[in-house]
Amino acid sequence: MPTDTDLRFERWWTRAAAIFSTVLIVGFFAAEFSGLIRLGEWLANGIAGLPAAVEAVLAHYAALTPAMLLIPLLIGGGVGAAATWFAVPGVHRSRHALIGAGLGALSGQMLTAGLRHCTYAPEAPPGEQIAGVALTALSALALLLPAWTLMRGWTGGAAGMFRRPGTAYLLLAPTLLSLGLFLYLPGIQTAALSLSLRRFPLPQERFVCLGNYAALTADPIYQNSFVTTLAITAAIVAISLTAALGIAVLASQKVRFIAVYRAVLIAPFALSPVVSGVIFLALFREGSSGVLSALLIGLFGGAPNWLRDPSIARWVIVAASVWNILGFNILFYLAGLQNVPQDLLEAAQIDGANRWQRFFRVTLPLLSPYTFFLLVANVTYGFYGVYGAVDALTQGGPPLGAAGQLGGATDMLIYKLYQDAFSPGSPVGLAAAQAVVLFILVAGLTLLQFGRVERRVTYGG
């Protein structure tokens, strides 16, 4: 039973926490007041421009030929009806399929209207026509996914903790609003920019439909960056996860000063990728100014051209990235190893399993949730987080082919995207197309991991 002292402490602690939280909130709004004013003005201008935008959309649809209007409507409606038929079983399946057809036809216009129906124009190249059909079918699912939740509720399906799904959406509204303003809207603007031809920093632009994406598929430099990114990411993921698991096993042992060892092992993750790149630049800089190069020159009279040899430069990027992300992986594997039930290991030992068998048959399967999470995190890091190391170490080089006609050996997608977006005279629309492709690639790999790898994850309890 709490004493009077405990009650007084709890009361004063509650008041102190409330005052502290209020001060933080007031301080935030005071510091960001001008930014909030600009955000409000931006929203007001956007709302004021809605009538003009509606008029432009109506004028666009009025100018379409019947074929350009009906074909995407039929594709979206067909996809919506078929997908809803299989996704929402029940006695009202036919009615739900009709609703899905209407929503699919409407939702299919999102990407199609954004493309100005250019892929359905008679003069559109065959490749763009096929891509347009695929985009319409994909866009048809946008409104169907939340609608299926409501339909399952109508058919008596589980609705989580809420009897009415609307309550859940109401509670999610603030988060959805923030995501819409600061994530989805910029993403939509980037996708719209990828359909135009524009040079930085000039404001003039010209609509080119999917021309930027077609240019990427025919660009040997971009193809090299694509392959290089996949190879370096695969190396980062494989090496970092394997090394982190081995180090975590050693760091989980009961030895003196183990807390100090763990802190040292995790410390590199506190550094940004740029700082990690600078540290490795000090190690691998050519000549006597590089620590490792000076050591090899003193011992053997020479050192490799770490950053000018294409094969070695890639591995330097991998090493810097692995060193930077290693502490993050070790931290999670240490937490996972501490949660492995000791009675299972003891039972396996009694049954005659040696140390390696206990690790691979008991410990490793129980670590699969941590491995799956780290796999997704490391893949994302390999595509996005390596920019700092590339910029600090190689700037995308060394060049490949005669006069760099194939690009750079470490010119990864994220680095090429930045260079094409912000260099004077650079094709901003082409860079926006690269951003969209990179996002689709990472999102596709993440969905693939959730669809394939997660099935093999063993969750305890």
C-alpha positions in Angstrom: 0.0 0.0 0.0 1.5 3.4 -1.0 2.6 5.6 1.9 1.9 9.4 2.2 5.4 10.1 1.0 4.8 8.0 -2.1 1.6 9.8 -2.9 3.2 13.2 -2.4 6.1 12.2 -4.6 3.7 11.0 -7.3 1.6 14.2 -7.1 4.7 16.4 -7.4 6.2 14.3 -10.1 3.0 14.5 -12.1 2.9 18.3 -11.8 6.6 18.6 -12.8 6.1 16.4 -15.8 3.0 18.4 -16.9 4.9 21.7 -16.5 7.9 20.4 -18.3 5.8 19.1 -21.2 3.9 22.4 -21.4 7.2 24.3 -21.6 8.5 22.1 -24.3 5.3 22.5 -26.4 5.3 26.3 -25.9 9.0 26.5 -26.7 8.5 24.5 -29.9 5.7 26.7 -31.2 7.6 29.8 -30.2 10.7 28.6 -32.1 8.9 27.4 -35.1 6.2 30.2 -35.2 7.4 31.7 -38.5 7.6 28.2 -40.1 4.1 27.4 -38.9 2.9 30.7 -40.4 4.4 29.8 -43.7 2.9 26.4 -43.6 -0.5 28.0 -42.9 -0.1 30.3 -45.8 0.9 27.4 -48.1 -2.2 25.5 -47.1 -4.4 28.6 -47.6 -2.9 29.1 -51.1 -3.5 25.5 -51.9 -7.1 25.7 -50.8 -7.6 28.9 -52.7 -6.2 27.3 -55.9 -8.6 24.3 -55.8 -11.3 25.9 -58.0 -8.7 26.5 -60.7 -7.3 23.0 -60.4 -10.8 21.5 -60.7 -11.4 23.6 -63.8 -8.1 22.3 -65.3 -9.1 18.7 -64.6 -12.5 19.2 -66.2 -11.0 20.8 -69.2 -8.5 17.9 -69.5 -11.3 15.3 -69.4 -13.4 17.2 -71.9 -10.5 17.2 -74.4 -10.0 13.4 -74.2 -11.1 11.1 -77.0 -13.7 8.4 -76.0 -11.0 5.7 -76.3 -8.6 7.5 -74.0 -11.3 7.9 -71.4 -13.1 4.5 -71.6 -10.1 2.2 -71.8 -8.5 3.1 -68.4 -12.0 3.2 -66.8 -12.6 -0.4 -68.0 -9.2 -1.5 -66.9 -9.6 0.0 -63.4 -13.1 -1.3 -63.1 -12.1 -4.8 -64.1 -9.2 -4.9 -61.7 -11.4 -3.6 -58.9 -14.2 -6.1 -59.5 -11.8 -9.1 -59.8 -9.7 -8.1 -56.8 -12.7 -7.4 -54.6 -14.3 -10.7 -55.6 -11.3 -12.7 -54.3 -10.4 -10.4 -51.4 -13.8 -10.0 -49.7 -15.7 -13.4 -49.6 -19.2 -13.7 -48.2 -22.8 -13.8 -49.1 -22.7 -10.2 -50.5 -19.7 -11.0 -52.8 -21.5 -9.8 -56.0 -22.6 -6.5 -54.4 -19.1 -5.9 -53.1 -17.6 -6.7 -56.5 -19.8 -4.0 -58.1 -18.7 -1.5 -55.5 -15.1 -2.6 -56.1 -15.6 -2.0 -59.9 -16.7 1.5 -59.2 -13.9 2.3 -56.8 -11.4 0.6 -59.1 -12.5 2.7 -62.1 -12.3 5.9 -60.0 -9.0 5.0 -58.3 -7.5 3.9 -61.6 -7.7 7.5 -62.7 -5.3 8.7 -60.1 -2.1 7.8 -61.9 -3.7 7.9 -65.3 -4.9 11.5 -64.8 -1.5 12.4 -63.4 0.0 11.1 -66.6 -2.6 13.2 -68.5 -3.7 9.9 -70.2 -0.6 10.2 -72.4 0.0 6.5 -72.4 -3.4 5.9 -74.1 -2.7 8.4 -76.8 -2.5 6.9 -80.3 1.0 8.2 -80.9 2.3 6.7 -77.6 5.2 4.2 -78.0 4.3 0.5 -77.3 6.4 0.4 -74.2 4.7 3.4 -72.7 1.3 2.0 -73.5 2.1 -1.2 -71.7 3.4 0.8 -68.7 0.3 2.8 -68.7 -1.9 -0.2 -68.4 0.2 -1.5 -65.5 0.0 1.8 -63.7 -3.8 2.0 -64.2 -4.2 -1.5 -62.7 -1.9 -0.6 -59.8 -3.6 2.7 -59.1 -7.0 0.9 -59.0 -5.9 -0.7 -55.7 -5.4 2.6 -53.9 -9.1 3.1 -52.8 -9.8 -0.6 -52.7 -7.4 -1.4 -49.8 -9.2 0.7 -47.2 -12.6 -0.2 -48.7 -11.9 -3.9 -48.2 -11.5 -3.3 -44.4 -15.0 -1.7 -44.3 -16.4 -4.5 -46.4 -15.0 -7.2 -44.2 -16.6 -5.3 -41.3 -20.0 -5.5 -43.1 -19.6 -9.2 -43.6 -19.1 -9.8 -39.9 -15.3 -10.0 -40.1 -13.0 -9.0 -37.2 -12.5 -5.3 -36.8 -9.8 -5.4 -34.2 -10.7 -3.6 -30.9 -13.2 -1.3 -32.5 -16.8 -2.3 -33.3 -16.9 0.5 -35.9 -13.8 0.9 -38.2 -14.6 4.6 -38.5 -13.3 5.1 -34.9 -10.0 3.7 -35.8 -9.7 5.9 -38.8 -10.6 8.9 -36.7 -7.8 8.1 -34.2 -5.4 7.7 -37.1 -6.4 11.0 -38.7 -3.6 13.2 -37.1 -1.0 10.7 -38.2 -2.5 10.3 -41.7 -2.6 14.1 -42.0 1.1 14.5 -41.1 2.1 11.7 -43.4 0.0 13.3 -46.2 1.5 16.7 -45.8 5.2 15.8 -45.3 5.6 12.5 -47.0 2.9 11.6 -49.5 2.4 15.1 -51.0 6.2 15.6 -51.6 6.2 12.1 -53.1 3.4 13.1 -55.5 5.2 16.2 -56.5 8.3 14.3 -57.2 6.4 11.8 -59.3 4.8 14.7 -61.2 8.2 16.3 -61.7 9.5 13.0 -63.2 7.1 13.4 -66.1 8.6 16.7 -67.2 11.8 17.9 -68.8 13.5 20.6 -66.8 17.0 21.9 -66.1 18.2 23.0 -62.7 17.8 25.9 -61.7 15.6 27.0 -64.6 11.9 27.1 -63.9 10.8 26.2 -67.4 9.6 22.6 -67.9 8.0 20.6 -70.6 5.7 17.5 -70.2 7.3 14.4 -71.7 5.1 11.6 -70.3 7.3 8.6 -69.5 10.2 9.9 -71.5 12.5 10.2 -68.5 11.9 6.6 -67.5 12.5 5.5 -71.1 15.8 7.5 -71.1 16.9 5.7 -67.9 16.4 2.3 -69.3 18.6 3.2 -72.3 21.3 4.9 -70.2 24.4 2.7 -69.7 25.6 4.9 -66.8 22.3 4.4 -65.0 22.4 0.7 -65.7 25.9 0.5 -64.2 24.7 2.4 -61.2 21.8 0.0 -60.8 24.0 -3.1 -60.9 26.6 -1.5 -58.6 24.0 -0.6 -56.1 22.6 -4.1 -56.0 26.1 -5.6 -55.6 27.3 -3.3 -52.9 24.0 -3.5 -51.0 24.1 -7.3 -51.1 27.7 -7.3 -49.8 26.8 -4.8 -47.0 23.8 -6.9 -45.8 25.6 -10.2 -45.9 28.8 -9.0 -44.2 27.2 -6.8 -41.6 24.6 -9.4 -40.5 27.2 -12.2 -40.3 29.8 -10.1 -38.5 27.3 -8.6 -36.1 25.9 -12.0 -35.1 29.4 -13.4 -34.5 30.4 -10.4 -32.4 27.2 -10.4 -30.5 27.7 -14.0 -29.5 31.1 -13.1 -28.2 29.8 -10.0 -26.5 27.1 -11.9 -24.7 29.6 -13.9 -22.7 30.0 -13.2 -19.0 33.5 -11.6 -18.7 34.9 -8.7 -16.8 34.2 -5.2 -18.2 31.7 -6.6 -20.7 29.6 -3.4 -20.5 32.6 -1.4 -21.7 33.2 -3.8 -24.6 29.6 -3.6 -25.6 29.6 0.2 -25.5 32.7 0.3 -27.7 31.2 -2.1 -30.2 28.0 -0.1 -30.5 29.7 3.3 -30.6 30.3 3.5 -34.4 26.5 3.5 -35.0 26.4 6.9 -33.2 28.4 8.4 -36.1 26.8 9.6 -39.3 27.8 7.9 -42.5 29.7 11.0 -43.6 31.9 10.9 -40.5 32.5 7.1 -41.1 33.5 8.0 -44.6 36.0 10.6 -43.4 37.5 8.1 -40.9 38.0 5.6 -43.7 39.4 8.3 -46.0 42.1 8.9 -43.3 42.8 5.1 -43.4 42.8 4.5 -47.1 44.1 7.8 -48.5 46.9 7.1 -51.0 50.5 7.9 -50.1 51.9 8.5 -46.7 48.9 10.6 -45.6 46.8 7.5 -45.3 47.3 5.5 -42.1 47.0 2.1 -43.8 48.8 3.1 -46.9 51.7 4.5 -44.9 51.9 1.3 -42.9 52.0 -0.9 -46.0 54.6 1.4 -47.6 56.8 1.1 -44.6 56.5 -2.7 -44.4 56.4 -3.7 -48.1 57.4 -0.6 -50.0 54.0 0.0 -51.7 50.3 0.1 -51.2 47.3 -0.5 -53.4 45.4 2.4 -55.0 42.5 2.0 -52.7 40.3 4.7 -54.1 41.4 4.6 -57.8 41.1 0.9 -58.4 37.4 0.1 -59.3 37.3 -3.3 -57.6 39.1 -2.1 -54.4 37.1 1.1 -54.2 33.8 -0.8 -54.0 35.1 -2.8 -51.1 36.3 0.3 -49.3 32.7 1.6 -49.6 31.4 -1.7 -48.3 33.9 -1.7 -45.4 33.0 1.9 -44.3 29.2 1.1 -44.5 29.5 -2.2 -42.6 31.6 -0.5 -39.9 28.9 2.2 -39.6 25.9 -0.1 -39.4 27.6 -2.9 -37.4 26.8 -1.4 -34.0 23.1 -1.2 -34.8 23.0 -4.9 -35.7 25.1 -5.9 -32.7 22.7 -4.1 -30.4 19.7 -6.0 -31.6 21.4 -9.4 -31.7 22.6 -8.8 -28.1 19.0 -8.2 -27.1 17.9 -11.3 -29.0 20.6 -13.5 -27.4 19.6 -12.4 -23.9 16.0 -13.5 -24.7 16.9 -17.1 -25.8 15.5 -19.4 -23.1 18.4 -21.2 -21.3 16.2 -24.2 -20.5 16.0 -25.0 -24.3 19.8 -24.9 -24.6 20.2 -27.1 -21.5 17.6 -29.6 -22.9 19.5 -29.7 -26.2 22.8 -30.2 -24.4 21.3 -33.1 -22.3 20.1 -34.6 -25.6 23.7 -34.7 -26.8 23.8 -31.6 -29.0 27.2 -30.0 -29.2 27.8 -26.2 -29.1 27.4 -25.7 -32.9 24.3 -27.8 -33.1 22.7 -25.9 -30.2 23.5 -22.6 -32.0 22.2 -23.6 -35.4 19.3 -25.7 -34.3 18.1 -23.6 -31.2 19.6 -20.2 -31.0 19.6 -19.1 -34.6 15.9 -20.0 -35.3 14.9 -18.1 -32.2 16.9 -15.1 -33.5 15.0 -15.1 -36.8 12.6 -12.2 -35.8 15.7 -10.0 -35.1 17.4 -11.2 -38.3 14.3 -10.4 -40.4 14.1 -6.9 -38.9 17.8 -6.3 -39.4 17.5 -7.6 -43.0 14.9 -5.0 -43.9 16.8 -2.2 -42.1 20.2 -3.1 -43.7 18.7 -3.3 -47.2 17.2 0.1 -46.7 20.5 1.4 -45.4 22.4 -0.1 -48.3 20.3 1.8 -50.8 20.0 5.2 -48.9 22.5 5.3 -46.1 25.7 4.8 -48.1 25.5 8.3 -49.7 27.8 9.8 -47.0 30.5 7.2 -47.5 30.5 7.5 -51.3 30.6 11.3 -51.1 33.4 11.4 -48.6 35.5 8.6 -50.2 35.1 8.3 -53.9 32.5 10.9 -55.2 31.2 8.0 -57.3 34.5 7.2 -58.9 36.9 5.8 -60.1 35.6 6.1 -63.7 34.7 3.1 -65.8 35.3 2.8 -69.5 36.9 5.3 -71.8 36.6 8.8 -70.3 34.0 7.4 -67.8 31.5 6.5 -70.5 30.1 3.8 -68.1 30.0 6.1 -65.1 31.8 5.5 -61.9 32.6 2.2 -60.1 30.9 3.4 -56.9 28.3 5.7 -58.5 25.4 4.3 -56.6 21.8 5.2 -57.3 21.4 7.5 -54.4 24.6 9.4 -55.2 23.8 9.7 -58.9 20.3 10.9 -58.0 21.7 13.7 -55.9 24.3 14.7 -58.6 21.7 14.8 -61.3 19.2 16.8 -59.1 21.4 19.6 -57.8 24.3 20.1 -60.3 23.9 23.2 -62.4 22.3 22.4 -65.7 21.3 19.0 -64.5 18.0 17.3 -65.7 15.8 17.6 -62.6 13.0 15.6 -64.2 15.4 12.8 -64.9 16.6 12.9 -61.2 12.9 12.8 -60.1 12.4 9.7 -62.2 15.4 8.1 -60.5 13.9 8.9 -57.1 10.7 7.2 -58.1 12.5 4.1 -59.4 14.7 3.9 -56.3 11.6 4.2 -54.0 9.8 1.5 -56.0 12.8 -0.8 -55.9 13.3 -0.5 -52.1 9.5 -0.8 -51.5 9.4 -3.9 -53.8 12.3 -5.5 -52.0 10.7 -4.8 -48.6 7.4 -6.3 -49.7 9.2 -9.3 -51.1 11.0 -9.8 -47.8 7.7 -9.6 -45.9 6.0 -12.0 -48.3 8.8 -14.6 -48.6 11.3 -14.3 -45.7 8.8 -13.6 -42.9 7.2 -17.0 -43.5 10.3 -18.6 -42.2 10.5 -16.4 -39.1 10.0 -18.3 -35.8 8.2 -16.2 -33.2 8.6 -17.5 -29.7 5.8 -17.6 -27.1 
